[in-house]
């Protein structure tokens, strides 16, 4: 009996057809047009998991309104470093997207990005004091210079009428606003990038294909065994470099790769749900992203927000996300994902992280036990006049928070994005969630610098990076004039001035 396995060779294999693979593939192809790239996705379309607009917990993370990026210290101070870093990264993404639009590599920008104010809203004296301290820590930086703080009831009512209706003007409330915020549909953006990328010579995308095994060979190249889920056809892909950007599916694939750098990593899945507004009149009243403070023990992806979004050309209004627990690592995953991910090298970090995060476990149990009435009551903290008949429950995406060994050999639960790269640079894996998609460009440029070291330092690649990202190599927060120029240019190209 003959071997009917299909064999292919390429320089790069991308696993997962989300925003990360799309961004990495296109940047690499811009830097080296003759590069041969293969993409494998287990579902039948691109961006169907974390990058999809309904699944993404936050669209347009730029640290303008997300309070979890500026935690309050015991002494009451606020450290702006993480917020500044994320805001810088988002400006890099905007520049790259503007480059794609100018070069006609993606269609109309209004299909994937819209201008919308970003607001932070709190109530209660202690929270108002915190927000004022946060405002002062951020607004002194050029990236946040346009931020406005107010406790004036009438002004807040203009910023977010739906949120203020039904409140008393004697209530202790405060908000900050950044008018230059954006709403990004990463599903649309991802599909647009792949639409262009796969028309280029040397780029092939395979849907309904699931990676079964990864093995590094003696020459440091990789052999990947894949199954066509539609036909059962087997495939072997041989490549010099592998990127795993499969969302919650990245951890099991990292374990299959069996590299030293991946030892000790585990994952903690957190599911999500939205309350979706079905009343057009209510939807029309709110045109902002309004973020509040997370409950004690809540993961960052569960920071409550009343969020106006454009999805499939229609304005939508969401509240949440409500967190929950599922052993699935993907929305379209298996309940055996978590049990099968537990190995001898990560069981201790996972147990240790679990012990350290008892409040999180308690919070998730409370979330799972919530009744429809409980969810509406949570919504009414932000929209006092909310009526249950105007809202329906929708399932959101699945996130896998990173668990890794700490310095003492135990385990720690991380809520950010983690990039694991092998010492030889032949394999790179993206784990984690927020801020993820919004910082995809800077993450991928950094990854390329580590995995393609020799080419990365050449004048040709460096010059091309500066064309794609005009501020490349400079800190915008340290250069207010350049920041103003970049924002003005990207706003015009991306049609954000309306």
N, C-alpha and C positions, 0 to 999 in steps of 0.2 A: 504494500500500500504506500503510495507516494505522500510526501509531506506537502500539504496544501497551504501551509502557513505563509502569509505575505510578509516579505522582508523589505524594510526601507532604511535608508541612511540619510541623516541630516546633521547639521551643526548644532541645532537647537531643538529641543522638545519642550513644549509648554503643556502642562497638565492642568486642565480647568479653563473654561472659557468665560472668565469674569473680567472685571476691570483691570486687575493686576496683570494678567497674561496679555490682555489687549494692549496695555500701556507698554509693557516690556517688549513685546513683539514688534510694535511699531517703532519704538525708539531704536532698537537694534537694527531694524531694517533701514531706518533713516541713516544710521551711522555706517552700516555696511550693506549696501543694496543687493549684493550677490549672495547674502546669507540664505541658507536653506533652513526653513522653519516648519515644524509639524506641530499641530495643536490637537489635543485629545480631550473630549468632553463627554461625560457619561450620559448627559441629558440630550434632548433633541434640538435644543436651541441654546444660544449664548445668553449669558447673564440671567439665568433662571433661578439662581439661588441668592446669595448675599447681595449681588449687584442690582437685583431687580428692585424697582421703585417701591413695591408693596412690602418687600422684605427688609429693606435698608432702614435701620433704626434712626439714622440721621443723614440728611441729604444736604451737603454743603458745609461740612464741619470746617469752621475757620476760627474757632475759639472766641468768636464775638459774643456768643450767648451761652455757651456750655459751661455751667458753673463747676462741673467735676474736673475741669482742667485748671482751676484755681482754688484748690482746697484751702480752708482756713487753718492756720497753725494754732497751737495751744495758746500762744500769746496774742492771738487776734489778727496777726499779720497775714498777708496774702502774697504768695510767691508767683510772679507772672511768667516765669521761665517757660513752662510747658505751653502755655497759651501763646506766647511769642513764637515758639518753635513751630506750632501747628499753623498759626497765621502765616508765617513765612512759607511753609510748605504749600499752603493753599494758593498763595500768590504764584508759586512756581507752576502749580497745576494750571492755573488760569492762563499763564503765558504759553504753556504748551498747547492748550486747547485753542487759544487764539492763533497760534502758528498753524495748527491743523485746518482751521477755518480759512485763513488767508491763503493757504496752499491748496484749497479745495479738496482736502483729503477727507474731511467730514462735511456733511451738508449743513443746512441752516442751523446756527447756534441756538435759535429759539426753540428748537426741538429738544434740547437737553439742558439748557440753563436759562434761568429767569432771575430778574432782580426782585428781591423781597427783603424787608427789614428783619433784622435779627434782634430779638428782645430777650432780656432776662427779667423775670418778674418774681418778687418775693413779698411776703407779708409778715407782720410781727416785728417788734422793735429790734430783736437780736439779728434777724435776717436782713432787715433794712440797713443796720449798721455794717453787716458783712458786705452787702452789695455796694455800699458807698466806699468801703475800704478797697474792694476789688476794682471799682471804677477808678479810684485814684491811682492804684498800682498799675492799671493798664493804660489809662488815658494819657499818661505822661510819655508813652512810647509812640513813635510815629505810626506804627501799624494800627493803633487804636485811637489816634488823635481825634477822629470824627465821632467817637462814642459820646453819647449824651446821657446824663443821669437826671432823674426827676422823681419827686415825691408828690408832685402836684396832681390832684385827682382829675382835673379837667384836661390836663395835658395827656395823662395816661389814657383817658377815655378816647382821645383822638388817635393815640397810637394803637390801641387794641380795644375797640368798643365792645366786642363780644365778651371779653374777659372782665370788663369793668361794669357791665350792666348788672344791676341787682346788688351792687356793693354800696356801702355808706361812705360818704365823703370824709367821715371821721376815722375810717379804717387806716391803720398804719401800713401803707403799701409803698413800694418803690420799684422802679424799673430802669434798665439801661437800654438804649437803642443804638443800633448801627444800621443806618439807612442803606449802606452799600452791601448788605448781606445778599446771598444768592440761594436759590433752590436748584439743585442739580439732580437730574434724572440719570443716574449712572447706568441704568439698564439701556436707555436709548443711546447714551454715549458709547457704551461698550459695543453694542450691535453696529453702530456707525463705524467705529474703528475697525472691527472685524470685517465689515462690508468692504472697506477700502483695502485692508491688509491682505485679505484672501484673493483679491484680484491681481496682486503682485506676483511676478514670477518667483517660484521657489517657496511659496507659502501654501500649505494645505491644512484644512481643518476637518477633523473627523468627529461627527456627532454620534451619539449612541455607542461610544467606545469607552470601555472601562479598563483602566490599568490594573493588572493582576499582580505583576511582580516587577521589581527593579533590582538589577544586579550590576555592580561595578566590575569591569573586567581588568585584567592585569595592565593594560595600556591606559587605564584611568577613564576610558570611555564607558558608556552605559548601554546595557541591553534591557529593553523594556518589553514585557509581555502584555499584550492587550487583547481583549475580546470585543468583537462587534456584537453588541447586545441584540441587534435586529436579526442578524443572520447566523450568529454563532461562529463566524469566521475568526480564526486566530491570526494574530499579527505580531511580528517582532520588529521593534524599532531600535536602531543603533544610532547613538548620538554622542557628541562630545560634551554637551551641556544640557542639564535638565532643570527646569523651574517648576516647582509644585505650588500652584496658586489655586487650590481646590476648595477654599473656604474651610468648612468644618471637616472636609474629607482629606485635608492635608496631613493631619496627624497620623492616621493609619498608613498613608503612603510613605511618610517619613520613617515609620517603623519598618515597613517593607524594604526600604532602601538599606537599612541596617548599617548606618554610618556612625562612627564614634561621637560625632557632634550632636547626634539625635538622641543619645542615651539620657534617660532621666526625665524626658518630657512627657507630660500627660495633658489631658484636656478635661475641662468641666463644661458640659453643655448647658446652655440657658436658652429656653424657647421664648417666644414673644407673641403678643396679641395686640391688636389695635381696636379702639372704638372708632368706627368710620361714620361720618355724618352723611345722612341721606336726604337732608332738607336743603334744597338749593338756596333758600333765603338765608339760612344760618351760615352756609358756606360763604355766601357773598359778603357777610358782615366781617369776616376775619381774613386779613391779608398780611400775615406775618408769621414768623416762627417764634413762638414764645416758650422759653425754657424755664423750668423751676428748679428747686433743689431736690435731690434724691432723698428717699427715705433712708434712715439708718440701716446699714447692712445691705442696701441695694447695689447691684452692679451698675457700672456707668451706663451700659446700654439701656437701663431702665429709668434714666433721668426723665421725669414726666415733661411732655411738651404738647402744646396745642399747635398743630403744625399744618400750615397751608402749603399744598404741593400741586404741581401740574403733572398729571399722569395720563398718558395717552391723549393729550390735547385737552383734557378737562381739569378744572380746578377741583381738588379734593381737600377735605378737612379731616385730619386724624388726631386722635388723642391717645397717649400711651408713651411707649409700649408697656403693657403689663407683662411681667416676667413669669416664667414657669419653669418646670423641670421636665425634661424628656431625655431618655438615653440615646436619642438620635443625635448624630453630629451634623446632619443636613436636614433641611425641610423635607427633602425627598429621600432621606436616608433610612437606615434600619434600626430597630430597637436594640439590636445587638452591638451597635457601634461602640458604646461606652464599655461594656464588659470585655469585648474583644481587644480594646485598646490598652487594657491593663496588663502590663508585662512585669517581669522580675526587676527590671531596672528602674521602673517608674512607680511601683506600688508604694514605696516609702514616701517619696515626695507627694503623692496624691493623698495618702492618709494624713501626712503632716499638714498639708494645705487645708484639708477638710477640718481638722481639729482647730486650726487657726481661724477658720471662717465660719464658726457656728452661727453668728448673726446672719450671714448670707443664707445659710441653710434654713434658718427660721423664717427669714424673709420670703424665700421661695415657697416654703410650705404655706405660708399665709396667702401668697399670691395665687397658688393653685386652688386653694379653698375658697377664693372669692366668688361671691354670687353676682348675678347681673346687677343687683341693687348696689352691691359694694362698689362695682366699677363705675356706675353712674354717680355715686356719691363722691368717688375720687375725681371724676370729671367735673363735678359741681364746685370743687375747690378752685378750679380754673375758670369754669363757665357756670356761674351761679344759677343762671336761668335754663340750664340744659334740661331737655325733656327726653325721657327714655325712648319715646317713639321715633325720635330723630336720629338714633344711633344704632348701629349693628356691630357685632363683634366679628373681626376678621383675623385670621391667622397670619402672623408676621414671620420673619425669618428665624433661623436657628443660628446661634453663636456658640463657638467653643472657646472658652477662656483658657489661656495658657497656664499650665502648672509646670514648674521647673524646680530643680534642686537649688537650695540656697547655700550660702557659704558654710553653714554648719552641717550640711548634709541632709537637712530636712526637706521641706518643700514650701514653695510660695506661689500664691495665685496672682497672676498678672492680668491686668485688664486692657493693656495696650496691644500694639502690633509687634510681633517678634519675627525677625528674619534670621534663619539659621543657614549658614553657608559652610560647606566643607573646606578643609584647609587647602585643597588643591583647586577650589573654585569651580568644580565640575557639577555641583549640585547646590541649589538654593531652595529653601522652603519658607513660605510665609504662613505664620500661625497668628491667631488672635483676631481681634475685631477693631473697635474704634481706636483712632479716627480713620484707619484703613483707606477707603476709596478716595477721600478728599486729598490725601497726601500721597496718592499712588505714584505720581511723577517723581517726587523727590526720593521716595523709597526705591523706585526702580533705577534711578540714576546712581544712587549709592550702591545698589546691588551690582550694577554693571561695572562700577569702579573696582569692586572686589573680585568679580568673577572673570572679567576681561581686562586684567591689569595692563598688559603690554599695549593693546590697542587703545585703551582708554586714555593713556598718557600721550598718545601721538598728537601732533598739531592738527591733523585732519579731524579727528574725533572731537578734540577740545573746541575747535572752531565751529563745528557743526552743532555742538551742544549750546554754544552761545547764540547761534542763529535760532534754535528752537526755544531757548530760554534766555532772553536778553540779559537778565540779571544774574546768570550763572556765574558762580564764584564770588558773588558779593552778598552781603547781608542787607536786605532792604530796610530793616529796622535801624540800621546804622547809617542809612543814606536816604534821608527824607525826599530829596530832589528826585533821585532815581525811582523811589517808591511812587511818587506822584505821577511821574512819566509812565511807568509801567501800568499803574491802575487806570490812567486815562486811556492808554492805548488798548488795553485788554477790554475795558468797558465798551469802547467804540466798536471793536471787532466782534465782540460777543453780544452786541446790541443790548447792553445793560443800562443804557442811559434813559430808557423810557420809564 
